[in-house]
Amino acid sequence: MDASANNSSKTRTSFYRRLYVAWLIDSGAACNVPALIAATGMPRRTAQDTLAALAELDIDCVFSQQEGERNNAGHYQIRDWGPINPEWIATHLPAIKAVLGYS
């Protein structure tokens, strides 16, 4: 895998961003929009759009509302990875982060 951000297409970076966001959610590192923003530095709208786009990869990501809370208090969880292998993501995480420009 080429980890150079300069050689990465818009399609690759978009795909890797989706994989990385799903991995952050599934690993428990970032399970809501503010945590995703903190972990990645991406704007709120990009984080929200990326979450919505997970379904395009057949990744089943759902939001679980906390009981008794208002204003979308809760967390996202991955119920099914579809055709994506999360072990591949974990193995290639340094290269994925390099393509995305994340440290």
Beta strands, then each sheet from edge to edge (+ up, - down):
strand 1: 60-65
strand 2: 74-80
sheet 1: 1+ 2-
end
